[in-house]
């Protein structure tokens, strides 16, 4: 149950989710790059599409973990279960969506893959904003300051 997890344990779970699924996405892209299929000479453009969709969040996670390891991070005893699950579910849906967008065009659509990826900006950008907001709120949540009397 989430209420028995520490804030650090929740951070670890979110980190594993992000690095695990991002690693899978990287593995697909490395195979596609080596094989030259399905994106051919436009594989670099697909990498340029993927990087802004995952690197800011991975950078946030690593930055917070580095601060934590240096003792400069916030030590919170128990996370908000709602915020943790919101961040977890949004992250999972977002990362699976990215995987589908990279894998599906290669196998299941006649639309040129890069055209499909470019068309996702209209809805993927706002979705990334929601995910980043939930993760940012969870990873850098500050305890309330005491109010002056």
C-alpha positions as CSV (number, residue, x, y, z in Angstrom):
1,X,0.0,0.0,0.0
2,X,1.3,3.4,-0.9
3,X,0.8,4.9,2.6
4,X,3.5,2.6,3.9
5,X,6.0,3.7,1.2
6,X,8.5,6.4,2.0
7,X,8.9,9.3,-0.4
8,X,12.3,7.8,-1.5
9,X,10.7,4.5,-2.3
10,X,8.1,6.2,-4.4
11,X,10.8,8.2,-6.2
12,X,12.6,4.9,-6.8
13,X,9.5,3.3,-8.4
14,X,8.9,6.3,-10.7
15,X,12.6,6.3,-11.6
16,X,12.5,2.6,-12.5
17,X,9.4,3.2,-14.6
18,X,10.9,6.1,-16.5
19,X,14.3,4.5,-17.1
20,X,12.9,1.1,-17.8
21,X,10.4,2.2,-20.5
22,X,12.7,4.9,-21.9
23,X,15.4,2.3,-22.1
24,X,13.0,0.1,-24.1
25,X,12.2,3.0,-26.4
26,X,16.0,3.6,-26.8
27,X,16.5,-0.1,-27.6
28,X,13.9,0.0,-30.4
29,X,15.4,3.2,-31.8
30,X,18.9,1.7,-31.7
31,X,17.7,-1.3,-33.6
32,X,15.9,0.9,-36.1
33,X,19.0,3.0,-36.5
34,X,21.3,0.0,-37.1
35,X,18.8,-1.7,-39.5
36,X,17.8,1.5,-41.2
37,X,14.1,0.3,-41.0
38,X,11.4,1.6,-40.8
39,X,12.5,5.2,-40.9
40,X,15.5,4.8,-43.3
41,X,17.5,8.0,-43.7
42,X,15.1,9.9,-41.6
43,X,15.9,8.0,-38.4
44,X,17.8,11.1,-37.1
45,X,14.6,13.1,-37.4
46,X,12.8,10.5,-35.3
47,X,15.5,10.7,-32.6
48,X,15.0,14.5,-32.7
49,X,11.3,13.9,-32.0
50,X,11.9,11.4,-29.2
51,X,14.6,13.4,-27.2
52,X,12.4,16.4,-26.2
53,X,9.7,14.0,-25.2
54,X,11.7,12.1,-22.6
55,X,15.0,13.9,-21.8
56,X,13.5,16.8,-19.7
57,X,11.8,14.4,-17.4
58,X,14.8,12.0,-17.2
59,X,16.9,15.1,-16.4
60,X,14.5,16.2,-13.6
61,X,14.6,12.7,-12.1
62,X,18.4,12.4,-12.2
63,X,18.8,16.0,-10.8
64,X,16.6,15.3,-7.8
65,X,18.3,11.9,-7.2
66,X,21.7,13.7,-7.3
67,X,20.5,16.3,-4.8
68,X,19.1,13.6,-2.6
69,X,22.4,11.7,-2.6
70,X,24.3,14.8,-1.6
71,X,21.9,15.4,1.3
72,X,20.5,18.5,-0.3
73,X,17.1,17.0,-1.3
74,X,14.0,17.2,0.7
75,X,13.4,14.4,3.2
76,X,9.7,13.8,3.4
77,X,8.5,10.8,5.4
78,X,5.4,9.9,3.5
79,X,4.2,10.8,0.0
80,X,0.8,11.9,-1.0
81,X,-0.7,8.6,-2.2
82,X,-2.9,10.5,-4.7
83,X,0.0,12.5,-6.2
84,X,2.2,9.3,-6.4
85,X,-0.4,7.4,-8.2
86,X,-1.3,10.3,-10.5
87,X,2.4,10.6,-11.4
88,X,2.7,6.8,-11.9
89,X,-0.4,6.4,-14.0
90,X,0.2,9.5,-16.2
91,X,3.9,8.4,-16.7
92,X,2.9,4.9,-17.6
93,X,0.3,6.0,-20.1
94,X,2.6,8.6,-21.6
95,X,5.6,6.3,-22.0
96,X,3.5,3.5,-23.4
97,X,2.0,6.0,-25.9
98,X,5.5,7.0,-27.0
99,X,6.4,3.3,-27.5
100,X,3.3,2.7,-29.5
101,X,4.0,5.7,-31.7
102,X,7.5,4.4,-32.5
103,X,6.6,0.7,-32.9
104,X,3.1,0.9,-34.5
105,X,4.0,2.9,-37.6
106,X,6.7,0.4,-38.4
107,X,4.2,-2.4,-38.5
108,X,0.6,-1.4,-38.7
109,X,0.0,1.8,-40.8
110,X,0.6,3.0,-44.3
111,X,1.1,6.6,-43.2
112,X,4.7,7.6,-43.4
113,X,6.1,7.2,-39.8
114,X,7.7,10.6,-39.5
115,X,4.5,12.3,-40.7
116,X,2.6,10.4,-38.0
117,X,5.1,11.4,-35.3
118,X,4.9,15.1,-36.4
119,X,1.2,15.1,-36.2
120,X,1.2,14.1,-32.5
121,X,2.5,17.5,-31.3
122,X,-1.0,18.9,-31.0
123,X,-1.9,16.5,-28.2
124,X,1.4,15.0,-27.1
125,X,2.7,18.4,-25.9
126,X,-0.1,19.1,-23.5
127,X,0.0,15.5,-22.3
128,X,3.7,15.8,-21.6
129,X,2.9,19.0,-19.6
130,X,0.5,17.1,-17.4
131,X,3.0,14.3,-16.8
132,X,5.8,16.8,-16.0
133,X,3.6,18.7,-13.7
134,X,2.6,15.6,-11.7
135,X,6.2,14.4,-11.6
136,X,7.6,17.8,-10.8
137,X,5.1,18.2,-8.0
138,X,5.9,14.8,-6.6
139,X,9.7,15.0,-6.9
140,X,10.2,18.5,-5.7
141,X,7.2,18.9,-3.3
142,X,8.1,21.1,-0.4
143,X,6.5,20.7,3.0
144,X,4.4,23.6,4.1
145,X,6.3,26.3,5.9
146,X,5.1,27.2,9.4
147,X,3.0,30.4,9.3
148,X,3.9,33.3,11.4
149,X,1.6,33.8,14.4
